[in-house]
Amino acid sequence: MPASEKETDPESWEYSLYIPNDLRAVTISRRTLRLILTTHGLTGYLDLAELLASELVSNAVRHTKGPAALRVRWSAGVLRIGAWDADPRPPEPPQELGQLTESEDGRGMGMVRACADVWGWQPLSRFGNRGKFVWCELGAGDVGGSGPAAPLPAA
């Protein structure tokens, strides 16, 4: 398969990286994501995907106690990046980028909302698990595909 074809239509795959509640895990998650995307030929997503993953994982580590995880999935031309944490409370509603202050806190989900094609969260209690999963998606239209793909079913 030619490289350009592989970039827009690789096989479906999924990775999970379980991390401790440690701010260093944000850097480890970002570097792991870069390796995954590079290996799968999805380099067009690198910068934006790293930004979004950093925000999601940072929120999971900063605002909860206990372990967390980064989940990365490619399916049907859509890249889904998500963070699991053990706290069932919903994330703070994101602000519009124009309403964000110079503060270091409170901008993350606003950036996710502004940069991702779609984002969401779900409590995991309905599956018999604890915590929540906060996710965002980047569609194939972002890197030269035929346009944004429909959202994937909830994880």
C-alpha positions as CSV (number, residue, x, y, z in Angstrom):
1,M,0.0,0.0,0.0
2,P,1.5,3.4,-0.9
3,A,2.4,5.7,2.0
4,S,-0.3,8.3,1.1
5,E,-3.0,5.6,1.0
6,K,-1.8,4.3,4.4
7,E,-2.0,7.8,5.9
8,T,-5.7,8.2,5.0
9,D,-6.9,4.6,5.3
10,P,-4.8,2.5,7.7
11,E,-6.3,-0.5,9.6
12,S,-8.3,0.1,12.8
13,W,-6.3,-0.1,16.0
14,E,-6.4,1.0,19.6
15,Y,-3.8,1.6,22.4
16,S,-4.2,2.2,26.1
17,L,-1.5,3.5,28.4
18,Y,-2.2,3.3,32.1
19,I,-0.5,6.0,34.1
20,P,0.0,6.9,37.8
21,N,-1.4,10.1,39.3
22,D,1.8,12.0,38.5
23,L,2.3,15.1,36.4
24,R,5.2,13.5,34.6
25,A,2.7,11.1,33.1
26,V,1.5,14.0,30.8
27,T,4.9,14.1,29.1
28,I,5.1,10.3,28.9
29,S,1.6,10.2,27.4
30,R,2.4,12.9,24.8
31,R,5.6,11.1,23.7
32,T,3.8,7.8,23.5
33,L,1.1,9.3,21.4
34,R,3.7,10.8,19.1
35,L,5.3,7.4,18.7
36,I,1.9,5.7,18.0
37,L,0.9,8.2,15.3
38,T,4.3,8.3,13.7
39,T,4.4,4.5,13.5
40,H,1.0,4.4,11.9
41,G,1.8,7.1,9.3
42,L,-0.6,9.6,10.8
43,T,2.0,12.4,11.2
44,G,-0.5,15.1,10.0
45,Y,-2.3,14.7,13.3
46,L,0.8,15.0,15.6
47,D,0.8,18.6,16.8
48,L,-2.9,18.9,17.4
49,A,-3.3,15.4,18.8
50,E,-0.4,16.0,21.3
51,L,-2.1,19.2,22.4
52,L,-5.4,17.6,23.0
53,A,-4.0,14.5,24.7
54,S,-1.9,16.8,27.0
55,E,-5.0,18.7,28.1
56,L,-7.1,15.5,28.7
57,V,-4.4,13.7,30.6
58,S,-3.4,16.8,32.5
59,N,-7.0,17.2,33.7
60,A,-7.2,13.5,34.7
61,V,-4.0,13.8,36.7
62,R,-4.5,17.3,38.3
63,H,-8.1,17.1,39.2
64,T,-8.5,13.5,40.4
65,K,-6.8,11.1,42.7
66,G,-5.7,7.6,41.7
67,P,-4.6,6.1,38.4
68,A,-5.6,7.3,34.9
69,A,-5.2,6.1,31.3
70,L,-4.7,7.5,27.8
71,R,-6.6,5.7,25.1
72,V,-5.9,6.3,21.4
73,R,-8.0,4.7,18.7
74,W,-8.1,5.0,14.9
75,S,-11.2,3.7,13.1
76,A,-13.0,4.6,9.9
77,G,-10.8,7.6,9.4
78,V,-11.3,9.1,12.8
79,L,-8.7,9.5,15.5
80,R,-10.2,9.3,19.0
81,I,-8.1,10.4,22.0
82,G,-9.4,10.0,25.5
83,A,-8.4,10.0,29.1
84,W,-9.9,7.8,31.8
85,D,-9.8,8.7,35.5
86,A,-11.3,7.2,38.6
87,D,-13.4,10.3,39.5
88,P,-17.1,9.9,38.3
89,R,-17.8,13.7,38.4
90,P,-18.2,15.4,35.0
91,P,-15.5,17.7,33.7
92,E,-16.0,21.4,34.1
93,P,-18.0,22.8,31.2
94,P,-15.6,24.3,28.6
95,Q,-15.6,28.0,28.2
96,E,-15.5,29.7,24.8
97,L,-11.9,30.6,23.9
98,G,-12.8,34.3,23.9
99,Q,-13.9,34.1,27.5
100,L,-10.8,32.4,28.8
101,T,-8.5,34.5,31.0
102,E,-4.8,34.6,31.3
103,S,-5.0,32.1,34.1
104,E,-3.1,28.9,33.7
105,D,-6.2,26.9,35.0
106,G,-9.5,26.4,33.3
107,R,-8.4,26.6,29.6
108,G,-7.9,23.0,28.8
109,M,-11.4,21.9,27.9
110,G,-12.0,25.2,26.1
111,M,-9.0,24.3,23.9
112,V,-10.3,20.8,23.4
113,R,-13.7,22.1,22.5
114,A,-12.2,24.6,20.0
115,C,-9.7,22.3,18.4
116,A,-11.4,18.9,18.2
117,D,-14.1,18.0,15.6
118,V,-16.2,16.6,18.5
119,W,-15.7,15.9,22.2
120,G,-17.6,14.4,25.0
121,W,-17.5,12.4,28.2
122,Q,-19.3,9.6,29.8
123,P,-19.5,8.1,33.3
124,L,-18.3,4.5,33.4
125,S,-20.7,3.4,36.2
126,R,-23.2,2.2,33.6
127,F,-20.6,-0.4,32.6
128,G,-20.0,-1.4,36.2
129,N,-16.7,0.5,36.3
130,R,-15.7,3.6,38.3
131,G,-14.7,6.9,36.9
132,K,-15.3,8.7,33.6
133,F,-13.9,8.8,30.1
134,V,-13.3,12.2,28.5
135,W,-12.6,12.0,24.7
136,C,-12.2,14.0,21.6
137,E,-12.1,13.2,17.9
138,L,-10.2,14.4,14.9
139,G,-11.7,13.5,11.5
140,A,-9.9,12.5,8.3
141,G,-10.8,15.9,6.9
142,D,-8.1,17.5,9.1
143,V,-5.3,15.9,7.1
144,G,-6.6,15.9,3.5
145,G,-9.3,13.3,3.6
146,S,-12.8,13.6,2.2
147,G,-14.2,15.4,5.2
148,P,-15.0,14.9,8.9
149,A,-16.2,11.4,9.7
150,A,-19.3,10.8,11.9
151,P,-18.6,10.4,15.6
152,L,-17.8,6.9,16.8
153,P,-20.1,5.2,19.3
154,A,-19.2,6.0,22.9
155,A,-16.3,4.0,24.2
